[in-house]
Amino acid sequence: MEALTKLFDYTVWANDVVLAQLERLGDAAPASSLRLISHMMNAQTNWLNRLNRDAAVVALWEEHSLEKIRQINAETLQGLKAAMDRLGGDLGQKVAYRRTSGVTSENTVTDILLQVFNHGTYHRAQIAMDLREKGLEPVNTDYIFWVWTR
């Protein structure tokens, strides 16, 4: 559980620094980066719903304003933390759910949490690349950078 808690804390920090950068950019924030971070938040919502055994599904590519993205991020991270606290005694517990494709799946709590954390890392890297391609300097969200600056 300690490693998952560290990854959760890292995810909180990394999402926040990327959101802060996009907010600083304002109208100069690329629509493609906003689309990616909206997708991250939609996925976080769906995985949280699955952990909570809530069948509600959010469209994965629905786009949101930065204000709404920040709100979704805060709510889903708070919910993930609560789920981790609640389920932490049984991280091997299986969670059954329906994928966005309609296929039924089952994964452990650990696998779901690792998916959330790794999915965020993947898309934050895409946002960094997107910003760089548009002549903007991305923020460093490397895990080890977070460790060094704590």
Number of C-alpha atoms within 10 A of each C-alpha: 13 7 8 15 15 13 18 20 15 20 21 16 15 21 22 16 16 20 19 15 15 22 15 11 12 11 9 11 17 16 12 13 20 19 16 20 28 24 22 25 30 24 22 27 25 23 22 24 19 22 24 15 12 12 13 10 16 16 12 16 15 12 18 17 11 18 11 13 20 19 12 19 23 16 15 20 20 14 18 22 16 14 16 21 12 11 16 17 10 13 16 13 14 16 16 14 19 14 15 12 6 8 8 10 11 15 15 16 21 19 15 19 23 15 15 23 19 14 14 22 20 11 16 24 16 16 23 19 16 19 19 12 10 12 9 15 13 18 17 15 20 13 15 11 10 15 10 7 6 6
